[in-house]
Amino acid sequence: MLMSKRSFLTASAGLVAVGASGLLLPRSARASTPLPLTPAADLGPFYPMEKLLDSDLDLTRIRGKSGRAKGEIVEVSGRILTTDGTPQPHARIEIWQANAAGRYAHANDRRLDVPLDPHFQGYADLRADAQGNFRFLTVKPGMYPAGSFQRAPHIHLDVRGRQQRLVAQMYFPADEALLKQDKVLMHDLWGKAAPMPSNVFGQLQPGGSKVEAGAAHYRYDIVLFDGQLG
């Protein structure tokens, strides 16, 4: 069953509110050992300098158009935390990615043999809620060539506050063979990829998406250095 963009936004807001209740914990009940920091990544050549008019949390539709993005629809949700498990409220999160065919809607991606998707938003500009929760709906990006190797499917996330900023890339666990030859990821991990750290992956959730029938649901928590975001 397809859900309208307005319906997804409404349902998602409700789920974030329900999920937030489990995060209101006293400091003594939070992480007893430090959480591992999310690996940092570069902005890359496809960071969207010109932002789209439609930048909400449903990347599979563009406001005013009736079509829908091609590809495998996925839901991604998570929390912004510091290493002691403290949720970080109202963090700004920019999201951008290639479409399902592996092409960015960006002037630096000049591959004319790979189609753009006129119904894929490709970018979102969000705020986490008061307990650090965020959620968005997108398509799984395609891989693409980067010289002598292939970039494994990934989603860029840029998290910002008054005192901190972290650029990260979320990968998919089913693509581990591709990840091992992705030189950009190996650089970001300083070559420490045996075994591959679990916090580079979105964690596939049982039961799938609760807001998009038939879609997979990935959980991706982002862990920052200690310090309050505003």
C-alpha positions as CSV (number, residue, x, y, z in Angstrom):
1,M,0.0,0.0,0.0
2,L,1.4,3.4,-1.0
3,M,1.2,6.2,1.6
4,S,0.9,9.8,0.7
5,K,3.7,12.2,1.6
6,R,1.5,14.0,4.1
7,S,0.4,10.7,5.7
8,F,4.0,9.6,6.0
9,L,5.0,12.9,7.7
10,T,2.1,12.6,10.2
11,A,2.8,8.9,11.0
12,S,6.5,9.5,11.3
13,A,6.0,12.3,13.8
14,G,3.9,10.0,15.9
15,L,6.4,7.2,15.9
16,V,9.2,9.5,16.9
17,A,7.2,10.8,19.8
18,V,6.5,7.2,21.0
19,G,10.2,6.2,20.6
20,A,11.4,9.2,22.5
21,S,9.8,8.0,25.8
22,G,12.5,5.4,26.3
23,L,15.3,8.0,26.1
24,L,14.4,10.1,29.1
25,L,16.8,8.4,31.5
26,P,18.8,9.8,34.4
27,R,22.5,10.1,33.6
28,S,23.3,7.1,35.9
29,A,21.1,4.9,33.8
30,R,22.9,5.7,30.6
31,A,25.8,4.0,29.0
32,S,28.1,2.5,31.6
33,T,31.0,2.4,29.1
34,P,31.6,5.0,26.4
35,L,29.7,4.4,23.1
36,P,32.0,4.1,20.1
37,L,32.2,7.3,18.1
38,T,30.6,7.3,14.6
39,P,33.4,7.3,12.0
40,A,33.8,10.7,10.4
41,A,33.8,11.1,6.6
42,D,34.4,13.9,4.1
43,L,31.6,16.0,2.6
44,G,32.7,14.6,-0.8
45,P,32.3,16.2,-4.3
46,F,28.4,15.9,-4.4
47,Y,27.4,17.9,-1.3
48,P,24.5,20.0,-2.6
49,M,25.5,23.6,-2.5
50,E,22.2,24.6,-4.1
51,K,19.5,23.2,-1.9
52,L,16.1,22.0,-3.2
53,L,12.9,23.7,-2.3
54,D,11.5,20.4,-1.1
55,S,13.8,19.1,1.7
56,D,11.5,17.3,4.1
57,L,12.0,13.8,5.5
58,D,10.3,11.9,2.6
59,L,12.9,11.8,-0.2
60,T,10.8,9.5,-2.3
61,R,8.5,12.2,-3.5
62,I,8.8,15.8,-4.6
63,R,6.2,18.3,-3.6
64,G,3.9,19.1,-6.4
65,K,4.7,16.0,-8.5
66,S,2.5,12.9,-8.6
67,G,5.3,10.4,-9.3
68,R,7.5,8.5,-6.9
69,A,11.2,7.7,-6.9
70,K,12.4,4.5,-8.5
71,G,14.2,1.8,-6.4
72,E,14.0,0.0,-3.1
73,I,12.2,2.2,-0.6
74,V,13.8,2.1,2.9
75,E,13.1,3.9,6.2
76,V,16.1,5.1,8.3
77,S,15.7,6.2,11.9
78,G,18.1,6.8,14.8
79,R,19.3,9.0,17.6
80,I,21.9,11.6,18.0
81,L,23.9,10.8,21.2
82,T,27.1,11.6,22.9
83,T,29.5,8.9,24.1
84,D,27.8,8.5,27.5
85,G,24.4,7.9,25.8
86,T,23.0,11.4,26.4
87,P,20.4,12.2,23.7
88,Q,21.2,15.4,21.8
89,P,18.1,17.6,21.2
90,H,17.2,19.5,18.0
91,A,20.4,18.7,16.1
92,R,20.3,19.7,12.5
93,I,20.8,16.8,10.1
94,E,21.4,17.3,6.3
95,I,21.1,14.1,4.2
96,W,22.1,13.6,0.6
97,Q,22.7,10.6,-1.6
98,A,22.8,9.1,-5.1
99,N,19.6,7.8,-6.6
100,A,18.8,4.1,-7.1
101,A,20.9,4.1,-10.3
102,G,23.9,5.5,-8.5
103,R,23.8,9.1,-9.8
104,Y,23.6,12.4,-7.9
105,A,21.6,15.3,-9.0
106,H,24.7,17.5,-8.9
107,A,26.7,19.3,-11.5
108,N,29.8,17.3,-10.5
109,D,28.2,14.0,-11.5
110,R,28.5,14.2,-15.3
111,R,27.7,10.6,-16.2
112,L,25.1,10.9,-19.0
113,D,24.8,7.1,-19.3
114,V,23.2,7.0,-15.9
115,P,19.7,8.5,-15.6
116,L,18.6,11.1,-13.1
117,D,15.3,10.4,-11.3
118,P,12.9,13.4,-11.6
119,H,10.9,12.1,-8.7
120,F,13.8,11.6,-6.2
121,Q,14.3,14.4,-3.8
122,G,17.9,13.3,-3.0
123,Y,18.4,15.8,-0.1
124,A,16.8,16.5,3.2
125,D,17.3,19.2,5.9
126,L,15.9,17.9,9.2
127,R,15.9,18.6,12.9
128,A,16.1,15.9,15.5
129,D,13.4,16.1,18.2
130,A,13.9,17.0,21.8
131,Q,15.2,13.6,22.6
132,G,17.6,13.4,19.6
133,N,15.4,11.1,17.4
134,F,15.3,11.5,13.7
135,R,13.6,9.6,10.8
136,F,13.4,9.7,7.0
137,L,12.2,7.7,4.1
138,T,14.4,7.3,1.0
139,V,15.5,4.7,-1.6
140,K,18.6,2.5,-1.3
141,P,21.3,4.3,-3.3
142,G,23.1,2.6,-6.1
143,M,26.8,2.0,-6.3
144,Y,28.9,4.0,-8.7
145,P,32.5,4.0,-10.1
146,A,35.2,6.1,-8.5
147,G,38.3,5.6,-10.6
148,S,39.7,2.1,-10.0
149,F,37.0,1.0,-7.5
150,Q,33.3,1.2,-6.8
151,R,31.7,3.3,-4.2
152,A,29.4,1.0,-2.1
153,P,25.9,2.3,-1.6
154,H,25.9,4.9,1.2
155,I,23.9,7.8,2.6
156,H,25.6,11.0,3.7
157,L,24.6,12.7,7.0
158,D,25.9,16.0,8.2
159,V,25.0,16.6,11.9
160,R,25.5,20.1,13.3
161,G,25.0,22.0,16.5
162,R,26.4,25.1,18.1
163,Q,29.6,23.4,19.2
164,Q,30.0,20.3,17.1
165,R,29.7,19.0,13.5
166,L,30.1,15.4,12.2
167,V,29.9,14.3,8.6
168,A,29.2,10.5,8.4
169,Q,28.2,7.9,5.8
170,M,25.8,5.1,6.5
171,Y,26.4,1.9,4.6
172,F,24.3,-1.3,4.3
173,P,25.2,-4.6,5.8
174,A,24.3,-6.7,2.8
175,D,27.0,-4.9,0.8
176,E,30.0,-6.1,2.8
177,A,31.9,-7.5,-0.3
178,L,31.6,-4.1,-1.9
179,L,32.7,-2.3,1.2
180,K,36.0,-4.1,1.4
181,Q,37.1,-2.7,-1.9
182,D,35.7,0.8,-1.3
183,K,38.9,2.9,-0.9
184,V,37.0,5.9,0.5
185,L,35.6,3.8,3.3
186,M,39.0,2.2,4.0
187,H,40.5,5.7,4.3
188,D,37.7,6.8,6.7
189,L,38.4,3.7,8.9
190,W,42.2,4.2,8.7
191,G,42.3,0.7,7.3
192,K,40.8,-0.9,10.5
193,A,38.2,-2.9,8.7
194,A,38.9,-6.5,9.9
195,P,36.3,-7.0,11.2
196,M,34.2,-4.2,9.7
197,P,33.0,-2.0,12.6
198,S,29.2,-2.4,13.1
199,N,28.6,1.4,13.6
200,V,29.2,2.1,9.9
201,F,26.1,0.1,9.0
202,G,22.4,0.8,9.3
203,Q,21.1,-2.0,11.4
204,L,18.2,-3.9,9.7
205,Q,15.2,-4.0,12.0
206,P,12.8,-6.9,12.2
207,G,9.3,-6.3,11.0
208,G,10.2,-3.7,8.5
209,S,9.0,-0.1,8.3
210,K,5.9,0.9,10.3
211,V,5.2,3.9,8.0
212,E,5.7,2.3,4.6
213,A,4.3,-1.1,3.9
214,G,6.9,-3.6,2.5
215,A,9.9,-1.3,3.1
216,A,12.9,-2.3,5.1
217,H,13.8,-0.3,8.2
218,Y,17.4,0.5,9.2
219,R,18.5,1.9,12.6
220,Y,21.5,4.2,12.5
221,D,22.5,6.0,15.7
222,I,25.1,8.8,15.4
223,V,27.5,9.1,18.4
224,L,29.3,12.4,18.8
225,F,32.0,13.7,21.2
226,D,30.5,14.8,24.6
227,G,29.0,18.3,24.6
228,Q,25.6,19.8,24.2
229,L,24.2,20.5,20.8
230,G,21.7,23.3,20.3
